[in-house]
Amino acid sequence: MEMKGSRIHKLEPYLGEFVYGGMDGSVTTFAVVAGSVGAGLDSSVIIILGFANLLADGFAMSVGAYLSAKTQKDNFDKHRAQAARNMETVHEVEKEEIRRIYSLKGFEGELLNKVVDLITRDKERWIDVKMKEGLQMNRPMKSPLWIGGITYISFLLIGLIPLAVFVLDYLNPIDKNLFVISSTLTAMGFFIIGWLKAVVNQTRILKGISETVSLGTIAAVVAYFVGYLLEQLLS
């Protein structure tokens, strides 16, 4: 039970990546479905186009998220390494910078001297203060690989919702309006993602849900009518 709780706690910081990966996956895939339905395409074609978008667009988004996070981490590591070198080469200059930082915070006299001595006595502590107070840089706590992975998994899982009914119909024909079912399921997905988005951003639940549902609806309506108009023009 403790191991399960530990795994959940480890994944908690990546909730934001799950939300935005899922939101993009559901919106873009549903837009593909809506556009295909508007164009009057067969269910098998919708499945092909939907999965092509799901796999390729999801991979591109996850790679972008990974590279962005890795760039931030590499940039932090570069500046930290430079700060460590400066401790050795321009020791007094760096020490004076710590003095200036804490002087601006209101420390003075003997108390300021004690604070500076305490910080500069430990090299790691000194570098940490230099990074946070001097360069205004905090160590990225999330793994770039996990960011990319969670984004992709979320994109696939939530993005699969609009396609699910078409896949089921292909395997075992359903005598219902597939687009209506897909729209209903996707709306439920938007609802959940909107709720999670509000939790991550610490905003009102209703606002998070309405924004996500509105965005998905607009994208679907635009895609549907673009598909419909192109089908009319080209047929």
Biotite code that builds the C-alpha atoms (Angstrom):
import biotite.structure as struc

atoms = struc.array([
    struc.Atom([0.000, 0.000, 0.000], chain_id="A", res_id=1, res_name="MET", atom_name="CA", element="C"),
    struc.Atom([2.880, 2.337, 0.894], chain_id="A", res_id=2, res_name="GLU", atom_name="CA", element="C"),
    struc.Atom([4.634, 1.560, -2.407], chain_id="A", res_id=3, res_name="MET", atom_name="CA", element="C"),
    struc.Atom([1.454, 2.416, -4.329], chain_id="A", res_id=4, res_name="LYS", atom_name="CA", element="C"),
    struc.Atom([1.121, 5.704, -2.422], chain_id="A", res_id=5, res_name="GLY", atom_name="CA", element="C"),
    struc.Atom([4.764, 6.482, -3.136], chain_id="A", res_id=6, res_name="SER", atom_name="CA", element="C"),
    struc.Atom([4.265, 5.935, -6.886], chain_id="A", res_id=7, res_name="ARG", atom_name="CA", element="C"),
    struc.Atom([1.207, 8.211, -6.909], chain_id="A", res_id=8, res_name="ILE", atom_name="CA", element="C"),
    struc.Atom([3.142, 10.897, -5.024], chain_id="A", res_id=9, res_name="HIS", atom_name="CA", element="C"),
    struc.Atom([5.973, 10.596, -7.559], chain_id="A", res_id=10, res_name="LYS", atom_name="CA", element="C"),
    struc.Atom([3.571, 11.115, -10.475], chain_id="A", res_id=11, res_name="LEU", atom_name="CA", element="C"),
    struc.Atom([1.699, 14.011, -8.848], chain_id="A", res_id=12, res_name="GLU", atom_name="CA", element="C"),
    struc.Atom([4.108, 16.745, -10.096], chain_id="A", res_id=13, res_name="PRO", atom_name="CA", element="C"),
    struc.Atom([3.425, 15.595, -13.666], chain_id="A", res_id=14, res_name="TYR", atom_name="CA", element="C"),
    struc.Atom([-0.327, 16.190, -13.464], chain_id="A", res_id=15, res_name="LEU", atom_name="CA", element="C"),
    struc.Atom([0.129, 19.369, -15.522], chain_id="A", res_id=16, res_name="GLY", atom_name="CA", element="C"),
    struc.Atom([1.757, 17.417, -18.361], chain_id="A", res_id=17, res_name="GLU", atom_name="CA", element="C"),
    struc.Atom([-1.051, 14.847, -18.214], chain_id="A", res_id=18, res_name="PHE", atom_name="CA", element="C"),
    struc.Atom([-3.683, 17.584, -18.423], chain_id="A", res_id=19, res_name="VAL", atom_name="CA", element="C"),
    struc.Atom([-2.180, 19.458, -21.351], chain_id="A", res_id=20, res_name="TYR", atom_name="CA", element="C"),
    struc.Atom([-1.233, 16.309, -23.235], chain_id="A", res_id=21, res_name="GLY", atom_name="CA", element="C"),
    struc.Atom([-4.757, 14.968, -22.794], chain_id="A", res_id=22, res_name="GLY", atom_name="CA", element="C"),
    struc.Atom([-6.357, 18.275, -23.725], chain_id="A", res_id=23, res_name="MET", atom_name="CA", element="C"),
    struc.Atom([-4.354, 18.564, -26.938], chain_id="A", res_id=24, res_name="ASP", atom_name="CA", element="C"),
    struc.Atom([-4.944, 14.907, -27.777], chain_id="A", res_id=25, res_name="GLY", atom_name="CA", element="C"),
    struc.Atom([-8.706, 15.081, -27.337], chain_id="A", res_id=26, res_name="SER", atom_name="CA", element="C"),
    struc.Atom([-9.135, 18.428, -29.119], chain_id="A", res_id=27, res_name="VAL", atom_name="CA", element="C"),
    struc.Atom([-6.979, 17.649, -32.162], chain_id="A", res_id=28, res_name="THR", atom_name="CA", element="C"),
    struc.Atom([-8.234, 14.084, -32.624], chain_id="A", res_id=29, res_name="THR", atom_name="CA", element="C"),
    struc.Atom([-11.871, 15.126, -32.256], chain_id="A", res_id=30, res_name="PHE", atom_name="CA", element="C"),
    struc.Atom([-11.237, 17.899, -34.789], chain_id="A", res_id=31, res_name="ALA", atom_name="CA", element="C"),
    struc.Atom([-9.940, 15.264, -37.229], chain_id="A", res_id=32, res_name="VAL", atom_name="CA", element="C"),
    struc.Atom([-13.023, 13.113, -36.587], chain_id="A", res_id=33, res_name="VAL", atom_name="CA", element="C"),
    struc.Atom([-15.391, 16.083, -36.989], chain_id="A", res_id=34, res_name="ALA", atom_name="CA", element="C"),
    struc.Atom([-13.715, 17.221, -40.197], chain_id="A", res_id=35, res_name="GLY", atom_name="CA", element="C"),
    struc.Atom([-13.830, 13.705, -41.613], chain_id="A", res_id=36, res_name="SER", atom_name="CA", element="C"),
    struc.Atom([-17.510, 13.304, -40.738], chain_id="A", res_id=37, res_name="VAL", atom_name="CA", element="C"),
    struc.Atom([-18.248, 16.707, -42.271], chain_id="A", res_id=38, res_name="GLY", atom_name="CA", element="C"),
    struc.Atom([-16.541, 15.555, -45.450], chain_id="A", res_id=39, res_name="ALA", atom_name="CA", element="C"),
    struc.Atom([-18.649, 12.388, -45.465], chain_id="A", res_id=40, res_name="GLY", atom_name="CA", element="C"),
    struc.Atom([-15.673, 10.047, -45.171], chain_id="A", res_id=41, res_name="LEU", atom_name="CA", element="C"),
    struc.Atom([-16.099, 6.366, -44.402], chain_id="A", res_id=42, res_name="ASP", atom_name="CA", element="C"),
    struc.Atom([-15.490, 5.092, -40.853], chain_id="A", res_id=43, res_name="SER", atom_name="CA", element="C"),
    struc.Atom([-12.383, 3.179, -41.938], chain_id="A", res_id=44, res_name="SER", atom_name="CA", element="C"),
    struc.Atom([-10.869, 6.389, -43.333], chain_id="A", res_id=45, res_name="VAL", atom_name="CA", element="C"),
    struc.Atom([-11.736, 8.231, -40.113], chain_id="A", res_id=46, res_name="ILE", atom_name="CA", element="C"),
    struc.Atom([-9.909, 5.543, -38.135], chain_id="A", res_id=47, res_name="ILE", atom_name="CA", element="C"),
    struc.Atom([-6.832, 5.822, -40.376], chain_id="A", res_id=48, res_name="ILE", atom_name="CA", element="C"),
    struc.Atom([-6.715, 9.625, -40.231], chain_id="A", res_id=49, res_name="LEU", atom_name="CA", element="C"),
    struc.Atom([-7.480, 9.651, -36.510], chain_id="A", res_id=50, res_name="GLY", atom_name="CA", element="C"),
    struc.Atom([-4.749, 7.207, -35.561], chain_id="A", res_id=51, res_name="PHE", atom_name="CA", element="C"),
    struc.Atom([-2.245, 8.902, -37.869], chain_id="A", res_id=52, res_name="ALA", atom_name="CA", element="C"),
    struc.Atom([-2.930, 12.166, -36.038], chain_id="A", res_id=53, res_name="ASN", atom_name="CA", element="C"),
    struc.Atom([-2.974, 10.467, -32.645], chain_id="A", res_id=54, res_name="LEU", atom_name="CA", element="C"),
    struc.Atom([0.404, 8.761, -33.018], chain_id="A", res_id=55, res_name="LEU", atom_name="CA", element="C"),
    struc.Atom([2.294, 11.381, -35.039], chain_id="A", res_id=56, res_name="ALA", atom_name="CA", element="C"),
    struc.Atom([0.980, 14.553, -33.413], chain_id="A", res_id=57, res_name="ASP", atom_name="CA", element="C"),
    struc.Atom([1.245, 13.005, -29.956], chain_id="A", res_id=58, res_name="GLY", atom_name="CA", element="C"),
    struc.Atom([4.860, 12.005, -30.597], chain_id="A", res_id=59, res_name="PHE", atom_name="CA", element="C"),
    struc.Atom([5.709, 15.474, -31.901], chain_id="A", res_id=60, res_name="ALA", atom_name="CA", element="C"),
    struc.Atom([4.125, 17.114, -28.857], chain_id="A", res_id=61, res_name="MET", atom_name="CA", element="C"),
    struc.Atom([5.920, 14.815, -26.411], chain_id="A", res_id=62, res_name="SER", atom_name="CA", element="C"),
    struc.Atom([9.279, 15.373, -28.124], chain_id="A", res_id=63, res_name="VAL", atom_name="CA", element="C"),
    struc.Atom([8.696, 19.126, -27.955], chain_id="A", res_id=64, res_name="GLY", atom_name="CA", element="C"),
    struc.Atom([7.860, 18.889, -24.240], chain_id="A", res_id=65, res_name="ALA", atom_name="CA", element="C"),
    struc.Atom([10.957, 16.734, -23.619], chain_id="A", res_id=66, res_name="TYR", atom_name="CA", element="C"),
    struc.Atom([13.309, 19.053, -25.514], chain_id="A", res_id=67, res_name="LEU", atom_name="CA", element="C"),
    struc.Atom([11.890, 22.141, -23.798], chain_id="A", res_id=68, res_name="SER", atom_name="CA", element="C"),
    struc.Atom([12.375, 20.608, -20.337], chain_id="A", res_id=69, res_name="ALA", atom_name="CA", element="C"),
    struc.Atom([15.851, 19.299, -21.216], chain_id="A", res_id=70, res_name="LYS", atom_name="CA", element="C"),
    struc.Atom([16.905, 22.727, -22.500], chain_id="A", res_id=71, res_name="THR", atom_name="CA", element="C"),
    struc.Atom([15.872, 24.289, -19.185], chain_id="A", res_id=72, res_name="GLN", atom_name="CA", element="C"),
    struc.Atom([17.766, 21.616, -17.237], chain_id="A", res_id=73, res_name="LYS", atom_name="CA", element="C"),
    struc.Atom([20.886, 21.944, -19.418], chain_id="A", res_id=74, res_name="ASP", atom_name="CA", element="C"),
    struc.Atom([20.783, 25.722, -19.062], chain_id="A", res_id=75, res_name="ASN", atom_name="CA", element="C"),
    struc.Atom([20.588, 25.435, -15.276], chain_id="A", res_id=76, res_name="PHE", atom_name="CA", element="C"),
    struc.Atom([23.441, 22.906, -15.174], chain_id="A", res_id=77, res_name="ASP", atom_name="CA", element="C"),
    struc.Atom([25.580, 25.150, -17.391], chain_id="A", res_id=78, res_name="LYS", atom_name="CA", element="C"),
    struc.Atom([25.117, 28.176, -15.143], chain_id="A", res_id=79, res_name="HIS", atom_name="CA", element="C"),
    struc.Atom([25.685, 26.103, -12.009], chain_id="A", res_id=80, res_name="ARG", atom_name="CA", element="C"),
    struc.Atom([28.952, 24.726, -13.403], chain_id="A", res_id=81, res_name="ALA", atom_name="CA", element="C"),
    struc.Atom([30.032, 28.271, -14.301], chain_id="A", res_id=82, res_name="GLN", atom_name="CA", element="C"),
    struc.Atom([29.167, 29.452, -10.787], chain_id="A", res_id=83, res_name="ALA", atom_name="CA", element="C"),
    struc.Atom([31.279, 26.631, -9.316], chain_id="A", res_id=84, res_name="ALA", atom_name="CA", element="C"),
    struc.Atom([34.251, 27.668, -11.469], chain_id="A", res_id=85, res_name="ARG", atom_name="CA", element="C"),
    struc.Atom([33.819, 31.285, -10.416], chain_id="A", res_id=86, res_name="ASN", atom_name="CA", element="C"),
    struc.Atom([34.069, 30.253, -6.753], chain_id="A", res_id=87, res_name="MET", atom_name="CA", element="C"),
    struc.Atom([37.598, 29.083, -7.530], chain_id="A", res_id=88, res_name="GLU", atom_name="CA", element="C"),
    struc.Atom([38.791, 31.778, -9.942], chain_id="A", res_id=89, res_name="THR", atom_name="CA", element="C"),
    struc.Atom([37.170, 34.956, -8.615], chain_id="A", res_id=90, res_name="VAL", atom_name="CA", element="C"),
    struc.Atom([36.523, 33.936, -5.029], chain_id="A", res_id=91, res_name="HIS", atom_name="CA", element="C"),
    struc.Atom([36.394, 37.417, -3.501], chain_id="A", res_id=92, res_name="GLU", atom_name="CA", element="C"),
    struc.Atom([34.194, 38.825, -6.268], chain_id="A", res_id=93, res_name="VAL", atom_name="CA", element="C"),
    struc.Atom([31.652, 36.049, -5.737], chain_id="A", res_id=94, res_name="GLU", atom_name="CA", element="C"),
    struc.Atom([31.811, 36.499, -1.968], chain_id="A", res_id=95, res_name="LYS", atom_name="CA", element="C"),
    struc.Atom([31.180, 40.215, -2.383], chain_id="A", res_id=96, res_name="GLU", atom_name="CA", element="C"),
    struc.Atom([28.120, 39.423, -4.497], chain_id="A", res_id=97, res_name="GLU", atom_name="CA", element="C"),
    struc.Atom([26.658, 37.379, -1.630], chain_id="A", res_id=98, res_name="ILE", atom_name="CA", element="C"),
    struc.Atom([27.333, 40.328, 0.659], chain_id="A", res_id=99, res_name="ARG", atom_name="CA", element="C"),
    struc.Atom([25.533, 42.657, -1.750], chain_id="A", res_id=100, res_name="ARG", atom_name="CA", element="C"),
    struc.Atom([22.533, 40.326, -2.077], chain_id="A", res_id=101, res_name="ILE", atom_name="CA", element="C"),
    struc.Atom([21.974, 40.104, 1.677], chain_id="A", res_id=102, res_name="TYR", atom_name="CA", element="C"),
    struc.Atom([22.746, 43.758, 2.211], chain_id="A", res_id=103, res_name="SER", atom_name="CA", element="C"),
    struc.Atom([19.838, 44.541, -0.112], chain_id="A", res_id=104, res_name="LEU", atom_name="CA", element="C"),
    struc.Atom([17.685, 42.246, 2.025], chain_id="A", res_id=105, res_name="LYS", atom_name="CA", element="C"),
    struc.Atom([18.355, 44.482, 5.028], chain_id="A", res_id=106, res_name="GLY", atom_name="CA", element="C"),
    struc.Atom([21.244, 42.673, 6.719], chain_id="A", res_id=107, res_name="PHE", atom_name="CA", element="C"),
    struc.Atom([24.077, 44.867, 7.979], chain_id="A", res_id=108, res_name="GLU", atom_name="CA", element="C"),
    struc.Atom([27.041, 45.058, 10.302], chain_id="A", res_id=109, res_name="GLY", atom_name="CA", element="C"),
    struc.Atom([28.109, 41.968, 12.231], chain_id="A", res_id=110, res_name="GLU", atom_name="CA", element="C"),
    struc.Atom([24.958, 40.039, 11.315], chain_id="A", res_id=111, res_name="LEU", atom_name="CA", element="C"),
    struc.Atom([25.706, 40.532, 7.607], chain_id="A", res_id=112, res_name="LEU", atom_name="CA", element="C"),
    struc.Atom([29.279, 39.283, 8.111], chain_id="A", res_id=113, res_name="ASN", atom_name="CA", element="C"),
    struc.Atom([28.020, 36.166, 9.918], chain_id="A", res_id=114, res_name="LYS", atom_name="CA", element="C"),
    struc.Atom([25.478, 35.397, 7.171], chain_id="A", res_id=115, res_name="VAL", atom_name="CA", element="C"),
    struc.Atom([28.107, 35.788, 4.429], chain_id="A", res_id=116, res_name="VAL", atom_name="CA", element="C"),
    struc.Atom([30.613, 33.629, 6.334], chain_id="A", res_id=117, res_name="ASP", atom_name="CA", element="C"),
    struc.Atom([27.995, 30.933, 6.977], chain_id="A", res_id=118, res_name="LEU", atom_name="CA", element="C"),
    struc.Atom([26.971, 30.770, 3.309], chain_id="A", res_id=119, res_name="ILE", atom_name="CA", element="C"),
    struc.Atom([30.470, 30.871, 1.805], chain_id="A", res_id=120, res_name="THR", atom_name="CA", element="C"),
    struc.Atom([31.824, 28.296, 4.271], chain_id="A", res_id=121, res_name="ARG", atom_name="CA", element="C"),
    struc.Atom([30.028, 25.523, 2.347], chain_id="A", res_id=122, res_name="ASP", atom_name="CA", element="C"),
    struc.Atom([30.626, 25.511, -1.416], chain_id="A", res_id=123, res_name="LYS", atom_name="CA", element="C"),
    struc.Atom([27.394, 23.697, -2.327], chain_id="A", res_id=124, res_name="GLU", atom_name="CA", element="C"),
    struc.Atom([25.342, 26.030, -0.157], chain_id="A", res_id=125, res_name="ARG", atom_name="CA", element="C"),
    struc.Atom([27.164, 28.990, -1.697], chain_id="A", res_id=126, res_name="TRP", atom_name="CA", element="C"),
    struc.Atom([26.383, 27.831, -5.224], chain_id="A", res_id=127, res_name="ILE", atom_name="CA", element="C"),
    struc.Atom([22.734, 27.194, -4.302], chain_id="A", res_id=128, res_name="ASP", atom_name="CA", element="C"),
    struc.Atom([22.378, 30.749, -2.971], chain_id="A", res_id=129, res_name="VAL", atom_name="CA", element="C"),
    struc.Atom([24.177, 32.132, -6.026], chain_id="A", res_id=130, res_name="LYS", atom_name="CA", element="C"),
    struc.Atom([21.788, 30.310, -8.372], chain_id="A", res_id=131, res_name="MET", atom_name="CA", element="C"),
    struc.Atom([18.592, 31.185, -6.515], chain_id="A", res_id=132, res_name="LYS", atom_name="CA", element="C"),
    struc.Atom([19.318, 34.687, -5.235], chain_id="A", res_id=133, res_name="GLU", atom_name="CA", element="C"),
    struc.Atom([21.898, 35.916, -7.733], chain_id="A", res_id=134, res_name="GLY", atom_name="CA", element="C"),
    struc.Atom([20.732, 34.373, -11.008], chain_id="A", res_id=135, res_name="LEU", atom_name="CA", element="C"),
    struc.Atom([17.062, 33.836, -10.059], chain_id="A", res_id=136, res_name="GLN", atom_name="CA", element="C"),
    struc.Atom([17.276, 30.237, -11.268], chain_id="A", res_id=137, res_name="MET", atom_name="CA", element="C"),
    struc.Atom([15.732, 27.215, -9.542], chain_id="A", res_id=138, res_name="ASN", atom_name="CA", element="C"),
    struc.Atom([16.774, 23.643, -10.215], chain_id="A", res_id=139, res_name="ARG", atom_name="CA", element="C"),
    struc.Atom([14.214, 21.884, -12.466], chain_id="A", res_id=140, res_name="PRO", atom_name="CA", element="C"),
    struc.Atom([12.770, 19.123, -10.302], chain_id="A", res_id=141, res_name="MET", atom_name="CA", element="C"),
    struc.Atom([10.958, 17.170, -13.023], chain_id="A", res_id=142, res_name="LYS", atom_name="CA", element="C"),
    struc.Atom([12.645, 14.675, -15.335], chain_id="A", res_id=143, res_name="SER", atom_name="CA", element="C"),
    struc.Atom([12.543, 15.711, -19.026], chain_id="A", res_id=144, res_name="PRO", atom_name="CA", element="C"),
    struc.Atom([12.069, 12.040, -19.955], chain_id="A", res_id=145, res_name="LEU", atom_name="CA", element="C"),
    struc.Atom([9.080, 11.702, -17.632], chain_id="A", res_id=146, res_name="TRP", atom_name="CA", element="C"),
    struc.Atom([7.622, 14.958, -18.956], chain_id="A", res_id=147, res_name="ILE", atom_name="CA", element="C"),
    struc.Atom([7.808, 13.672, -22.533], chain_id="A", res_id=148, res_name="GLY", atom_name="CA", element="C"),
    struc.Atom([6.520, 10.221, -21.577], chain_id="A", res_id=149, res_name="GLY", atom_name="CA", element="C"),
    struc.Atom([3.554, 11.434, -19.519], chain_id="A", res_id=150, res_name="ILE", atom_name="CA", element="C"),
    struc.Atom([2.614, 13.912, -22.256], chain_id="A", res_id=151, res_name="THR", atom_name="CA", element="C"),
    struc.Atom([2.604, 11.177, -24.915], chain_id="A", res_id=152, res_name="TYR", atom_name="CA", element="C"),
    struc.Atom([0.698, 8.640, -22.804], chain_id="A", res_id=153, res_name="ILE", atom_name="CA", element="C"),
    struc.Atom([-1.922, 11.238, -21.884], chain_id="A", res_id=154, res_name="SER", atom_name="CA", element="C"),
    struc.Atom([-2.236, 12.364, -25.515], chain_id="A", res_id=155, res_name="PHE", atom_name="CA", element="C"),
    struc.Atom([-2.857, 8.759, -26.587], chain_id="A", res_id=156, res_name="LEU", atom_name="CA", element="C"),
    struc.Atom([-5.252, 7.825, -23.775], chain_id="A", res_id=157, res_name="LEU", atom_name="CA", element="C"),
    struc.Atom([-7.499, 10.890, -23.913], chain_id="A", res_id=158, res_name="ILE", atom_name="CA", element="C"),
    struc.Atom([-7.080, 11.347, -27.664], chain_id="A", res_id=159, res_name="GLY", atom_name="CA", element="C"),
    struc.Atom([-8.352, 7.810, -28.216], chain_id="A", res_id=160, res_name="LEU", atom_name="CA", element="C"),
    struc.Atom([-11.797, 8.721, -26.823], chain_id="A", res_id=161, res_name="ILE", atom_name="CA", element="C"),
    struc.Atom([-13.175, 10.326, -30.038], chain_id="A", res_id=162, res_name="PRO", atom_name="CA", element="C"),
    struc.Atom([-11.985, 7.326, -32.079], chain_id="A", res_id=163, res_name="LEU", atom_name="CA", element="C"),
    struc.Atom([-13.125, 4.549, -29.748], chain_id="A", res_id=164, res_name="ALA", atom_name="CA", element="C"),
    struc.Atom([-16.675, 4.231, -31.075], chain_id="A", res_id=165, res_name="VAL", atom_name="CA", element="C"),
    struc.Atom([-15.467, 4.089, -34.703], chain_id="A", res_id=166, res_name="PHE", atom_name="CA", element="C"),
    struc.Atom([-13.031, 1.291, -33.806], chain_id="A", res_id=167, res_name="VAL", atom_name="CA", element="C"),
    struc.Atom([-15.788, -0.618, -31.995], chain_id="A", res_id=168, res_name="LEU", atom_name="CA", element="C"),
    struc.Atom([-18.111, -0.123, -34.970], chain_id="A", res_id=169, res_name="ASP", atom_name="CA", element="C"),
    struc.Atom([-15.437, -1.482, -37.307], chain_id="A", res_id=170, res_name="TYR", atom_name="CA", element="C"),
    struc.Atom([-15.060, -4.614, -35.147], chain_id="A", res_id=171, res_name="LEU", atom_name="CA", element="C"),
    struc.Atom([-18.766, -5.036, -34.440], chain_id="A", res_id=172, res_name="ASN", atom_name="CA", element="C"),
    struc.Atom([-21.146, -2.730, -36.378], chain_id="A", res_id=173, res_name="PRO", atom_name="CA", element="C"),
    struc.Atom([-23.199, -0.364, -34.204], chain_id="A", res_id=174, res_name="ILE", atom_name="CA", element="C"),
    struc.Atom([-26.625, 0.712, -35.442], chain_id="A", res_id=175, res_name="ASP", atom_name="CA", element="C"),
    struc.Atom([-26.364, 4.222, -33.968], chain_id="A", res_id=176, res_name="LYS", atom_name="CA", element="C"),
    struc.Atom([-25.122, 7.678, -35.003], chain_id="A", res_id=177, res_name="ASN", atom_name="CA", element="C"),
    struc.Atom([-21.401, 7.217, -34.402], chain_id="A", res_id=178, res_name="LEU", atom_name="CA", element="C"),
    struc.Atom([-20.594, 10.924, -34.477], chain_id="A", res_id=179, res_name="PHE", atom_name="CA", element="C"),
    struc.Atom([-23.173, 11.688, -31.773], chain_id="A", res_id=180, res_name="VAL", atom_name="CA", element="C"),
    struc.Atom([-21.731, 8.944, -29.558], chain_id="A", res_id=181, res_name="ILE", atom_name="CA", element="C"),
    struc.Atom([-18.179, 10.145, -30.238], chain_id="A", res_id=182, res_name="SER", atom_name="CA", element="C"),
    struc.Atom([-19.192, 13.730, -29.441], chain_id="A", res_id=183, res_name="SER", atom_name="CA", element="C"),
    struc.Atom([-20.830, 12.682, -26.168], chain_id="A", res_id=184, res_name="THR", atom_name="CA", element="C"),
    struc.Atom([-17.835, 10.635, -25.030], chain_id="A", res_id=185, res_name="LEU", atom_name="CA", element="C"),
    struc.Atom([-15.435, 13.406, -26.035], chain_id="A", res_id=186, res_name="THR", atom_name="CA", element="C"),
    struc.Atom([-17.500, 15.987, -24.137], chain_id="A", res_id=187, res_name="ALA", atom_name="CA", element="C"),
    struc.Atom([-17.136, 13.810, -21.045], chain_id="A", res_id=188, res_name="MET", atom_name="CA", element="C"),
    struc.Atom([-13.386, 13.699, -21.687], chain_id="A", res_id=189, res_name="GLY", atom_name="CA", element="C"),
    struc.Atom([-13.299, 17.500, -22.020], chain_id="A", res_id=190, res_name="PHE", atom_name="CA", element="C"),
    struc.Atom([-15.214, 17.734, -18.739], chain_id="A", res_id=191, res_name="PHE", atom_name="CA", element="C"),
    struc.Atom([-12.643, 15.596, -16.885], chain_id="A", res_id=192, res_name="ILE", atom_name="CA", element="C"),
    struc.Atom([-9.655, 17.367, -18.448], chain_id="A", res_id=193, res_name="ILE", atom_name="CA", element="C"),
    struc.Atom([-11.196, 20.755, -17.656], chain_id="A", res_id=194, res_name="GLY", atom_name="CA", element="C"),
    struc.Atom([-11.661, 19.726, -14.042], chain_id="A", res_id=195, res_name="TRP", atom_name="CA", element="C"),
    struc.Atom([-8.043, 18.538, -13.785], chain_id="A", res_id=196, res_name="LEU", atom_name="CA", element="C"),
    struc.Atom([-6.869, 21.733, -15.506], chain_id="A", res_id=197, res_name="LYS", atom_name="CA", element="C"),
    struc.Atom([-8.641, 23.801, -12.851], chain_id="A", res_id=198, res_name="ALA", atom_name="CA", element="C"),
    struc.Atom([-7.001, 21.718, -10.114], chain_id="A", res_id=199, res_name="VAL", atom_name="CA", element="C"),
    struc.Atom([-3.526, 22.191, -11.624], chain_id="A", res_id=200, res_name="VAL", atom_name="CA", element="C"),
    struc.Atom([-3.973, 25.936, -12.171], chain_id="A", res_id=201, res_name="ASN", atom_name="CA", element="C"),
    struc.Atom([-5.863, 26.374, -8.882], chain_id="A", res_id=202, res_name="GLN", atom_name="CA", element="C"),
    struc.Atom([-8.719, 28.193, -10.602], chain_id="A", res_id=203, res_name="THR", atom_name="CA", element="C"),
    struc.Atom([-12.477, 27.775, -10.393], chain_id="A", res_id=204, res_name="ARG", atom_name="CA", element="C"),
    struc.Atom([-13.672, 24.328, -11.493], chain_id="A", res_id=205, res_name="ILE", atom_name="CA", element="C"),
    struc.Atom([-16.494, 25.745, -13.614], chain_id="A", res_id=206, res_name="LEU", atom_name="CA", element="C"),
    struc.Atom([-14.064, 28.040, -15.426], chain_id="A", res_id=207, res_name="LYS", atom_name="CA", element="C"),
    struc.Atom([-11.649, 25.202, -16.199], chain_id="A", res_id=208, res_name="GLY", atom_name="CA", element="C"),
    struc.Atom([-14.412, 22.960, -17.510], chain_id="A", res_id=209, res_name="ILE", atom_name="CA", element="C"),
    struc.Atom([-16.127, 25.663, -19.585], chain_id="A", res_id=210, res_name="SER", atom_name="CA", element="C"),
    struc.Atom([-12.846, 26.764, -21.190], chain_id="A", res_id=211, res_name="GLU", atom_name="CA", element="C"),
    struc.Atom([-11.903, 23.230, -22.201], chain_id="A", res_id=212, res_name="THR", atom_name="CA", element="C"),
    struc.Atom([-15.360, 22.305, -23.481], chain_id="A", res_id=213, res_name="VAL", atom_name="CA", element="C"),
    struc.Atom([-15.620, 25.600, -25.406], chain_id="A", res_id=214, res_name="SER", atom_name="CA", element="C"),
    struc.Atom([-12.194, 25.138, -27.000], chain_id="A", res_id=215, res_name="LEU", atom_name="CA", element="C"),
    struc.Atom([-12.990, 21.587, -28.070], chain_id="A", res_id=216, res_name="GLY", atom_name="CA", element="C"),
    struc.Atom([-16.416, 22.561, -29.397], chain_id="A", res_id=217, res_name="THR", atom_name="CA", element="C"),
    struc.Atom([-15.055, 25.463, -31.459], chain_id="A", res_id=218, res_name="ILE", atom_name="CA", element="C"),
    struc.Atom([-12.290, 23.277, -32.932], chain_id="A", res_id=219, res_name="ALA", atom_name="CA", element="C"),
    struc.Atom([-14.814, 20.559, -33.810], chain_id="A", res_id=220, res_name="ALA", atom_name="CA", element="C"),
    struc.Atom([-17.328, 22.961, -35.388], chain_id="A", res_id=221, res_name="VAL", atom_name="CA", element="C"),
    struc.Atom([-14.640, 24.637, -37.499], chain_id="A", res_id=222, res_name="VAL", atom_name="CA", element="C"),
    struc.Atom([-13.210, 21.269, -38.606], chain_id="A", res_id=223, res_name="ALA", atom_name="CA", element="C"),
    struc.Atom([-16.678, 19.880, -39.403], chain_id="A", res_id=224, res_name="TYR", atom_name="CA", element="C"),
    struc.Atom([-17.665, 22.781, -41.647], chain_id="A", res_id=225, res_name="PHE", atom_name="CA", element="C"),
    struc.Atom([-14.249, 22.946, -43.326], chain_id="A", res_id=226, res_name="VAL", atom_name="CA", element="C"),
    struc.Atom([-14.585, 19.246, -44.148], chain_id="A", res_id=227, res_name="GLY", atom_name="CA", element="C"),
    struc.Atom([-18.162, 19.733, -45.327], chain_id="A", res_id=228, res_name="TYR", atom_name="CA", element="C"),
    struc.Atom([-17.321, 22.735, -47.547], chain_id="A", res_id=229, res_name="LEU", atom_name="CA", element="C"),
    struc.Atom([-14.280, 21.053, -49.088], chain_id="A", res_id=230, res_name="LEU", atom_name="CA", element="C"),
    struc.Atom([-16.326, 17.935, -49.809], chain_id="A", res_id=231, res_name="GLU", atom_name="CA", element="C"),
    struc.Atom([-18.965, 20.081, -51.553], chain_id="A", res_id=232, res_name="GLN", atom_name="CA", element="C"),
    struc.Atom([-16.347, 21.975, -53.569], chain_id="A", res_id=233, res_name="LEU", atom_name="CA", element="C"),
    struc.Atom([-14.358, 18.939, -54.629], chain_id="A", res_id=234, res_name="LEU", atom_name="CA", element="C"),
    struc.Atom([-17.190, 16.500, -55.344], chain_id="A", res_id=235, res_name="SER", atom_name="CA", element="C"),
])
